Amino acid sequence: MAPPPPQSHRSPSPSQPSGKSEVSDLKSQLRQLAGSRAPGADDSKRDLFKKVISNMTIGIDVSSLFGEMVMCSATSDIVLKKMCYLYVGNYAKVNPDLALLTINFLQRDCKDEDPMIRGLALRSLCSLRVANLVEYLVGPLGSGLKDNNSYVRMVAVIGVLKLYHISASTCIDADFLATLKHLMLNDPDTQVVANCLSALQEIWTLESSTSEEAARERETLLSKPVVYHLLNRIKEFSEWAQCLVLEFVSKYIPADSSEIFDMMNLLEDRLQHANGAVVLATVKLFLQLTLSMADVHQQVYERIKAPLLTQVSSGSPEQSYAVLSHLHLLVLRAPYIFSSDYKHFYCQYNEPSYVKKLKLEMLTAVANESNTYEIVTELCEYAANVDIPIARESIRAVGKIALQQYDVNAIVDRLLQFLEMEKDYVTSEALVLVKDLLRKYPQWSQDCIAVVGNISSKNVQEPKAKAALIWMLGEYSQDMHDAPYVLESLVENWDEEHSAEVRLHLLTAVMKCFFKRPPETKKALGAALAAGLADLHQDVHDRALFYYRLLQYNVSVAESVVNPPKQAVSVFADTQSSEIKDRIFDEFNSLSVVYQKPSYMFTDKEHRGTFEFADELGNLSITAESGESVVPAQRVEANDKDLLLSTSEKDEGREPGSNGSAYNAPSYNGSSAPSTTSQPLADLAFPSTGISGQASASSLAIDDLLGLDFAVGTAATPSPPPPPPLNLNPKAVLDPGTFQQKWRQLPISISEEYSLSPQGIASLTTPNALLRHMQSHSIHCIASGGQSPNFKFFFFAQKAEAASIYLVECIINTSSAKSQIKVKADDQSSSQAFSTLFQSALSKFGLP
């Protein structure tokens, strides 16, 4: 019997191996210990195994030791077993041929008396992930699923999922899925049940794209008996498993309101759970269950408020931030419910900046007439915070509250006090907010200008603040005595100003001041135009040239363009669309809420998972109720969902929105190109006496210069001849994946609005009635959803005796009796004919 190797053979430092010579030494020492039963042999093996694992971890190739490691695995020491399994699993993927050497000892360990070794061996066997070893997995997995020990069964369930990813056909043929379903409903160990649920969901979701039987099994998984069985045992599950079950139950659609109340009563105590993940998963389920019940939905908000606020105040800052992010989402949807709890969102001195910033946003959201004074008073305290970013955010929060029309008088006084503080960053933020306030509340101009006039432009260095000050100098130059001279000094220092945004505002401000006080501003205007024409920044040069040509052409026209009569801005644009916010709400209890953006914006396609079509109209599900020609219910990838719901914006382009103001001066954002004015240049009344051709040429040149591309003198085109009659295939079939791909690739052919008959609106109590009606006209529905008054449908049709496909997005508002239709088609020439046919079918809906 060979003695253990001497300790002097050890490497002095595992992190600094000596290379090939050490690997050779390890190999010889392992060979000596193979099969050794001498006292201390296991301890020596441990030391050698640790060296091997250490070398493997830092990237040294120790695959030449594979045979010796396998021979040394004949031991009952669990620590040695774990290290050996780790080694084998690492090199089996790279060297599939070597994995064959492990099969015998792994299969032998799967029958060991110790359940821990059986489970570890089975896990390692399934983790080899070598296709040609699949046949050796079926037997141990079958035995593991029937093992008396719950740990072994738990490992075997996950092993089935691993086998499915290696060879799906082998997993299906072995009938493991039926065994998993049986274990899920009957196993006494809840961790085994949770693993079965997770594995079955993943496998049947992947299989349902190609197998109708799998699709039916997936629907059966979401049946009432299964859901109630899991809910009744939920208190036995671990925290992770409870979250898994709650997420699974959130996909279940209860039959009636009594079922909803039963489920909520059963899960009521989960809101008091100490684990924040369980609380958030329960909150998500409650919100989804009551979406169609407005009164109960509001009561749910009231009920979940206290548990969420408790989670915020307990735990780490990271947990507080995650819960606060979800609270912030709920506050934006129902601010009045949280308005009385605003003190919970006050910042604590020892909180991290990211938590404070989120609390400031929530204070802004919950502000109303009753609490504005207290909230603004608290925010003003933060303006003197040593944390400058938080001080800036607090000032912005005060301005946002003012723009919400809550106690404007007191807030304006506070902002003007900020302007008098001797802190540059406070003055800069306050100037930007005062500018926005004046755009919405012009009646405060006298008070604001009196304070702003005392601010020296030399003390304002930040570009946005300086641009705001210059805007006020130009806009209210008739009320500010020194405005022309301040602007003149700024023009003199033109070359020292590095921000294009400031130079653009300066050009416009000098022009406005010139129209109000010409003698005092004439010199400054000439200098500004000359400097602008020589400016290297393209936007500045273009604006200066535009102003110069306007003045050269007609001063009164220039004034009507640059300084027209203005109305107050009613609403400032939100940074996020309602559709984006609704998608984030659909992904409640996920990173989407923390990042404040839907998952498709920050995840790779392969990791996005799958879920139903959804947008602000409600949850849209693939329909399977329209007859045999409709494809079975399937899920669609998240990025495809985005393309499906947002393509209209991408294809049509976004028109510049009118914010309720008649203010026609161009607006700028940083160094971006000038935006289109609300009054098109094509509509301006240029004089045409004697120089009509020259005026037309001049206006065209200006249009070309600014990239506005206005069509001039476009002749009316004759209407095309009526298309031939269009026949559709009544048995057309289209799978969701192809629908998604075509919707993403094809441009919108037609976008129209139709009126529906009163009988049709009365018949639209559920989407199914319309689906059957349209199918009778050979127009099939692939997705539908929403609830009154808004319903949304996605239809498709196929041209008879041709492969041409027509895709339709149809949004119906029952209160206005209008339907918005967007058509995409393979054959663009027949789009109008199909649109006419679609309109005809829709108009007959509900009629006898």
Salt bridges, closest charged atoms under 4 A:
ASP47 OD2 - ARG10 NH2 2.36
GLU68 OE2 - ARG31 NH2 2.58
ASP77 OD2 - ARG46 NH2 3.05
ASP109 OD2 - LYS81 NZ 2.78
ASP147 OD1 - ARG118 NH2 2.88
ASP187 OD2 - ARG153 NE 2.71
GLU202 OE2 - HIS165 NE2 2.78
GLU217 OE1 - LYS181 NZ 3.45
GLU236 OE1 - ARG233 NH2 3.20
GLU247 OE2 - LYS284 NZ 3.10
GLU259 OE1 - LYS224 NZ 3.94
GLU268 OE2 - ARG303 NE 2.42
ASP269 OD2 - LYS235 NZ 3.31
ASP269 OD2 - ARG270 NH2 3.17
GLU302 OE1 - LYS305 NZ 3.46
ASP341 OD2 - LYS305 NZ 2.89
GLU351 OE2 - LYS359 NZ 2.61
GLU361 OE1 - HIS328 NE2 3.49
GLU361 OE2 - LYS357 NZ 3.09
GLU393 OE2 - ARG396 NH1 2.85
GLU429 OE2 - ARG392 NH1 2.81
GLU429 OE2 - ARG396 NH2 2.87
GLU462 OE2 - ARG392 NH2 2.34
GLU475 OE1 - LYS512 NZ 2.63
GLU475 OE2 - LYS566 NZ 2.63
GLU488 OE2 - LYS523 NZ 3.90
GLU497 OE1 - LYS466 NZ 3.09
GLU520 OE1 - ARG517 NE 2.99
ASP535 OD2 - ARG503 NE 2.80
ASP574 OD2 - LYS581 NZ 2.52
GLU579 OE2 - ARG583 NH2 2.40
ASP582 OD1 - ARG333 NH1 3.20
GLU612 OE2 - ARG635 NH1 3.33
ASP615 OD2 - LYS792 NZ 2.85
ASP640 OD1 - ARG744 NH1 2.69
ASP642 OD1 - ARG583 NH1 2.78
ASP642 OD2 - LYS650 NZ 3.84
GLU649 OE1 - ARG654 NH2 2.94
ASP651 OD2 - LYS824 NZ 3.19
GLU809 OE2 - LYS792 NZ 3.38
GLU809 OE1 - LYS822 NZ 3.97
ASP826 OD2 - LYS742 NZ 3.15
ASP827 OD2 - LYS799 NZ 3.24
